[in-house]
Amino acid sequence: MGDKDTEITVDSISENMTVEKVPDDKDTGIIVDSISLTLGGNHILKDVSLKVEKGAIVGLQGRNGSGKTMLMKCICGFVRPQKGRIFVSGQEIFKDTDFPRETGIIIETPGFIPYYSGYRNLKILAGISDRVSREKIEETMRTVGLDPSLKRHIKTYSLGMRQRLGIAQAIMEDPSVLILDEPFNGLDEDGVTAMRDVLLGMRDKGTSILIASHNADDLKILCSEVRHMHGGVLD
């Protein structure tokens, strides 16, 4: 019959096609696989890999500008790296979803509506997913040391009170993953101790937590693993 049929084999297919390998441990809270990010000609993240298991707290330590916050922004889907892959709760960010579900976040200074009370701010945020009851909001506020009946506007809150409210918004939906950038800023010693207990309690319930802090004591007490970052490189 003219031309001889070409035999198609698995080997011949593999020569012409690259199959993306999905991490076997997709149930892990966070997987960062060799991501790199360049902005304005500056290398912000350089081949960064990281894993946060279910029910573990992993710490990031490094100076300002070392890349910690940018790494967290990439994990949250706020900034897209040019190279590498990110998985949160089994979903690939920028492919399966643009934002990780079931994730509580504090990155930089939490933003709230200044002329509303703390409770009203949380109620508005809870209304986005419509999964949190009034009772749960009130319970969470008390957990972080805030009075849900307080009518004061956010603009009159101290830095510590704002930070407590930021933690409340991050945890009120009982997320499976927490990403916290300097969550203890502005808290007094009692506040720090109380918030550590909150995070340890969530860890014990299976929450995967990634936390950045300048305070080595925070990381020593909370974390099963601490990674150091400098110049966009994670050791």
VMD Tcl script that draws the C-alpha trace (Angstrom):
set ca {
  {0.00 0.00 0.00}
  {2.38 2.92 -0.67}
  {3.78 4.47 2.54}
  {4.53 2.16 5.41}
  {2.40 2.84 8.50}
  {4.32 4.58 11.24}
  {4.31 2.69 14.51}
  {3.25 4.94 17.37}
  {4.73 4.05 20.73}
  {4.74 5.59 24.19}
  {8.42 6.34 23.71}
  {7.81 8.19 20.47}
  {5.10 10.28 22.08}
  {7.28 11.17 25.04}
  {9.98 12.42 22.70}
  {7.63 15.08 21.35}
  {5.60 15.95 24.40}
  {6.51 17.01 27.93}
  {4.04 15.82 30.54}
  {3.75 18.11 33.54}
  {4.36 16.29 36.77}
  {1.87 17.11 39.51}
  {3.21 16.74 43.06}
  {2.17 13.44 44.61}
  {1.45 15.09 47.95}
  {-1.37 17.35 46.75}
  {-2.97 17.28 50.19}
  {-0.02 19.25 51.59}
  {-1.11 22.75 52.63}
  {1.41 24.71 50.55}
  {3.85 23.56 47.87}
  {6.11 26.10 46.16}
  {8.04 24.46 43.33}
  {11.09 26.37 42.06}
  {9.50 29.78 41.52}
  {11.45 32.79 40.26}
  {10.30 36.39 39.96}
  {11.94 39.36 38.27}
  {10.50 42.88 38.49}
  {12.03 45.89 36.76}
  {15.15 43.90 36.00}
  {15.61 42.98 39.67}
  {15.62 39.34 40.76}
  {13.11 39.30 43.61}
  {12.78 35.51 44.03}
  {15.36 33.03 42.80}
  {14.36 29.38 42.35}
  {12.42 29.24 45.63}
  {10.94 25.95 46.83}
  {8.95 25.48 50.03}
  {6.55 23.00 51.58}
  {4.13 23.42 54.51}
  {2.56 20.16 55.60}
  {-0.94 19.85 57.01}
  {-0.89 20.71 60.71}
  {2.55 22.34 60.59}
  {3.83 25.87 61.17}
  {6.76 26.94 59.00}
  {8.54 30.23 59.66}
  {10.24 32.68 57.33}
  {13.01 34.84 58.72}
  {14.96 37.56 56.94}
  {15.61 41.27 56.69}
  {13.27 43.74 55.05}
  {13.56 43.38 51.29}
  {14.74 39.78 51.47}
  {11.69 38.54 49.53}
  {9.49 37.12 52.31}
  {6.46 39.29 51.60}
  {6.74 38.85 47.84}
  {6.87 35.09 48.26}
  {3.67 35.24 50.27}
  {2.03 37.44 47.64}
  {2.89 34.87 44.99}
  {1.39 32.06 47.09}
  {-1.80 34.11 47.51}
  {-2.07 34.76 43.77}
  {-1.43 38.51 44.08}
  {1.80 38.40 42.03}
  {2.55 35.85 39.31}
  {6.10 34.48 39.10}
  {7.70 33.99 35.70}
  {8.87 30.47 36.57}
  {7.73 27.61 38.76}
  {4.46 26.35 40.20}
  {2.49 26.91 43.41}
  {-0.08 24.60 44.99}
  {-2.33 25.50 47.93}
  {-4.65 22.82 49.33}
  {-4.18 20.76 46.17}
  {-5.05 23.56 43.73}
  {-2.47 25.07 41.41}
  {-2.46 28.85 41.70}
  {-2.78 30.69 38.37}
  {-4.04 27.48 36.74}
  {-6.84 25.89 38.77}
  {-7.63 29.13 40.60}
  {-6.40 32.72 40.83}
  {-6.80 32.82 44.60}
  {-6.34 30.01 47.12}
  {-9.62 29.01 48.73}
  {-9.90 28.10 52.40}
  {-6.99 30.46 53.13}
  {-6.67 33.17 55.78}
  {-4.24 35.96 55.00}
  {-2.45 38.85 56.68}
  {0.04 40.56 54.40}
  {1.40 43.96 55.39}
  {-1.07 46.24 57.24}
  {-4.64 44.89 57.33}
  {-7.04 47.33 55.66}
  {-10.45 48.13 57.10}
  {-13.16 50.76 56.63}
  {-12.12 53.42 59.19}
  {-15.60 54.75 59.99}
  {-17.10 51.35 60.83}
  {-16.73 49.32 64.01}
  {-14.58 46.22 64.15}
  {-17.61 43.94 64.19}
  {-19.19 45.68 61.20}
  {-15.97 45.39 59.22}
  {-15.81 41.67 59.86}
  {-19.50 41.24 59.03}
  {-18.95 42.88 55.64}
  {-15.97 40.63 54.91}
  {-17.89 37.55 56.08}
  {-20.72 38.45 53.70}
  {-18.47 37.85 50.69}
  {-18.55 34.08 51.18}
  {-21.63 34.05 53.44}
  {-20.20 31.24 55.53}
  {-19.75 32.89 58.91}
  {-22.57 33.52 61.37}
  {-22.90 36.48 63.69}
  {-22.13 34.17 66.59}
  {-18.93 32.98 64.92}
  {-17.75 36.56 64.27}
  {-18.38 37.48 67.90}
  {-16.65 34.34 69.15}
  {-13.61 35.02 66.97}
  {-13.35 38.61 68.17}
  {-13.38 37.47 71.77}
  {-10.76 34.83 70.95}
  {-8.33 37.55 69.79}
  {-9.16 39.81 72.75}
  {-11.65 42.23 71.18}
  {-15.13 43.17 72.38}
  {-17.63 42.59 69.53}
  {-20.11 45.03 71.12}
  {-17.61 47.90 71.03}
  {-19.03 50.67 68.81}
  {-15.77 52.56 68.34}
  {-14.74 53.22 64.76}
  {-11.62 51.52 63.44}
  {-9.96 54.91 63.02}
  {-9.79 55.19 66.83}
  {-8.22 51.74 67.31}
  {-4.66 51.38 68.51}
  {-2.16 49.54 66.31}
  {-2.51 46.49 68.55}
  {-6.29 46.48 68.26}
  {-6.07 46.74 64.47}
  {-3.66 43.83 64.42}
  {-5.98 41.71 66.57}
  {-8.81 42.52 64.17}
  {-6.59 41.52 61.25}
  {-5.96 38.16 62.89}
  {-9.70 37.78 63.51}
  {-10.52 38.30 59.82}
  {-7.84 35.77 58.86}
  {-9.13 33.00 61.13}
  {-12.89 33.56 61.40}
  {-13.73 31.13 58.57}
  {-11.58 28.35 60.07}
  {-9.25 28.21 57.04}
  {-7.21 25.14 56.20}
  {-4.22 27.37 55.36}
  {-2.96 30.54 57.06}
  {-0.42 32.95 55.51}
  {0.71 35.53 58.04}
  {3.20 38.33 57.42}
  {4.38 39.85 60.74}
  {1.05 39.11 62.51}
  {2.28 40.25 65.94}
  {3.18 43.84 64.98}
  {1.88 46.29 67.58}
  {0.85 43.64 70.10}
  {1.97 43.87 73.71}
  {3.49 40.87 75.48}
  {0.13 39.53 76.65}
  {-1.29 39.94 73.15}
  {1.60 38.06 71.57}
  {1.22 35.21 74.05}
  {-2.52 35.01 73.39}
  {-2.08 35.01 69.60}
  {0.60 32.32 69.81}
  {-1.89 30.14 71.68}
  {-4.50 30.77 68.99}
  {-2.12 29.71 66.22}
  {-0.94 26.63 68.09}
  {-4.56 25.63 68.62}
  {-5.26 25.95 64.89}
  {-2.14 23.94 64.08}
  {-3.37 21.17 66.35}
  {-6.63 21.11 64.37}
  {-4.70 20.54 61.13}
  {-4.24 24.06 59.77}
  {-1.12 24.63 57.66}
  {0.52 27.92 58.68}
  {3.25 29.96 56.98}
  {4.43 32.86 59.13}
  {7.03 35.59 58.65}
  {8.38 37.35 61.71}
  {11.39 39.43 62.69}
  {11.11 38.01 66.20}
  {13.20 34.87 66.54}
  {11.36 33.93 69.76}
  {8.01 33.84 67.93}
  {9.41 31.48 65.32}
  {11.22 29.30 67.86}
  {8.07 28.81 69.93}
  {5.66 28.30 67.05}
  {7.51 26.63 64.21}
  {8.57 23.09 63.45}
  {10.82 24.51 60.73}
  {12.33 27.93 60.11}
  {13.65 28.94 56.68}
  {15.95 31.93 56.20}
  {15.61 34.28 53.25}
  {18.15 36.70 51.83}
  {18.32 38.37 48.43}
  {15.35 36.39 47.14}
  {16.99 33.06 48.00}
  {15.43 30.67 50.51}
  {17.96 28.46 52.27}
}
mol new
graphics top color blue
foreach p $ca { graphics top sphere $p radius 0.5 }
foreach p [lrange $ca 0 end-1] q [lrange $ca 1 end] { graphics top cylinder $p $q radius 0.2 }
display resetview
